[in-house]
Amino acid sequence: MKKIEAIIKPFKLDDVKDALDKLGIHGLTVTEVRGYGRQKGHVEAYRGVEYQVQFNAKVKIEVVISDDMAQKVVTAIRETANTGNIGDGKIFIYDLSGVVRIRTGETGDQAI
């Protein structure tokens, strides 16, 4: 099993969710996060006063899938979240040693 974490721009969330739905991935976790990479923040203006925004708003998507779906999910996220601009995000792939569904006690792929 794999856990895929993707940090993307917030306005791409619906597109990524739709792409994952088409692959049959119907369970995911979404968290609003803030951070920076090469962008190093940006300057905004409020009521004529400029100020430095050090952390950019992003969305983190987490999905747990079987090993055979990993490459398809990564490709779908990458292609859908890509704008071609700096700050498009990152995808992290983790190996999972196990999963347990709390309600039924199912383990492994049955618990996904």
N, C-alpha and C positions, 0 to 999 in steps of 0.2 A: 504494500500500500504506500501511497505517497500523499504528502500534504503540500499543496501549492499555495503560496502566499504571493499576492500581487499587489504592489503599491501603484495606484494609477491616479490620473486626474479625475476629480469628482464628476465632471460632465460626461465621462465615458462609461460610468457605472451601468446605466441601462443597456447600452450597446453590448457590453461584456456579458451582462446577465442573459440577454437574449441569445448571444452566441453559445453560452454554456447550456441554456435550455435546449437548443437545437442538437447538442451532443448528448442530451439525456441526463445532464447534471442538474439536479433540481434542489440540492441542498448546499447552501453556502453561508458564510458568516461575513458580514460587512461592518467595518469599524471606520469611523471618521478619525483620521490621524493628521498630525502636522510634522513637518520636517524639512530638511533641505539636503541637497546634494551639490552638484556643480552650479546650480542656480544661485546659491548663497542668498536666497531671499530676493526681495524687490522693493522698490520705492512706491508708495501710494500717497495720494493727497486727500485730505479731509478738511473741508471748509477752508481751502486755500493753504493749508499747512502740510508740508511734505513730511513723511515719517518712514522709517525703515521697517519693513516687515521681514523678520529674520526666518520665520518658519512658514512654509507654504502649506495650504490645505490640500490634503490628499485623501484617498480612500484605500483601505486595505481590505482585500478580498481573500478569504481563506476557504479552501475546499479540500476535502479528503476524498481520494479516488483510488481505484485499483491501479496496479502498475501498468496495465495495458492501455489505460486511458490517459496516462500522464502526458505524452507528447502531443496528443490531440488537444488537450486542455491548454497546454502551454502555447501551442500555435494559435489557438482561437483567441486567447487573451492578448498575445502579442500583436496579432493582426488587427484586432478590434480596438485596442487601446492606443495604437500608434497614431500620432498626429504628425510625426516627423520633426517635432520641436523638442528642444531641451526640456527636461522635466517630465517626460512621458512616463517614467517610473521604472520599476524593476520587478522581476519574477524570481521567487526563491522556491526551490524544490527540495523537500525533506523526505527521507525514508522514515516510515513509521514502523515500529516493532509490534504495535497492536492497537486495537480499538475495541471498546466495549460499549454496547448500548445499555444505558442505565435501566431503562424500563423493563427490558426483556432478558438482559444478560447475554444477548447474542454477541459474538466476537468476530473479528476478522472482517472479510468482505460483506458478510450478512449484516454487520452493524453499521455499515456506511449508509 
